């Protein structure tokens, strides 16, 4: 069984990621991140390890040549 101590509330998770709580809610609504629900009050909760995975994925280069800096001619 998962412990509630393994989860962050919206405000704490947003601060951890450096975004606003509304941005985090929008990401959850868009399917970019999974929000778990508190069993009693239904609040959104986020696992820190899933937030770490999101940060790692955001730091990876996309591989798209348009994203790379162009060399001056």
C-alpha positions in Angstrom: 0.0 0.0 0.0 1.3 3.5 -0.9 1.9 5.9 2.0 0.5 9.4 1.7 4.0 10.7 2.8 5.2 9.6 -0.7 3.0 12.3 -2.3 3.1 16.1 -2.6 0.1 18.4 -2.6 -0.5 20.7 -5.6 1.2 23.7 -4.1 4.2 21.7 -3.0 4.5 19.9 -6.3 4.2 23.2 -8.2 7.0 24.7 -6.1 9.2 21.7 -6.6 8.8 22.0 -10.4 9.0 25.8 -10.5 5.6 26.3 -12.0 2.3 27.7 -10.7 -0.3 25.4 -9.2 -2.7 26.2 -12.0 0.0 25.1 -14.5 0.3 21.8 -12.7 -3.5 21.4 -12.8 -3.6 22.1 -16.5 -0.8 19.6 -17.2 -2.8 17.0 -15.3 -6.0 17.9 -17.3 -3.9 17.6 -20.5 -2.5 14.2 -19.5 1.1 15.4 -19.2 1.3 14.2 -15.6 -0.8 11.8 -13.5 -2.5 13.2 -10.4 -3.5 10.7 -7.7 -6.4 11.6 -5.5 -6.4 11.7 -1.7 -8.7 8.9 -0.5 -10.7 11.1 1.9 -10.9 14.6 0.5 -10.2 13.9 -3.2 -7.3 16.5 -3.5 -4.8 16.0 -6.2 -1.5 14.4 -5.0 1.7 13.9 -7.0 4.4 11.3 -6.4 7.8 13.0 -6.1 9.4 10.2 -8.2 6.9 11.0 -11.1 7.8 14.6 -10.8 11.5 13.7 -11.0 10.7 11.7 -14.2 9.0 14.7 -15.7 12.0 17.0 -14.9 14.3 14.4 -16.4 12.2 14.2 -19.6 12.1 18.0 -19.9 15.9 18.2 -19.8 16.4 15.6 -22.5 17.2 17.0 -26.0 14.2 16.4 -28.3 16.4 15.3 -31.3 14.7 17.8 -33.5 17.2 19.6 -35.7 15.1 22.8 -35.5 15.7 22.9 -31.7 19.5 23.0 -32.1 21.4 26.2 -32.2 22.4 27.1 -35.7 26.0 27.7 -36.5 26.8 31.2 -37.9 27.8 31.3 -41.6 
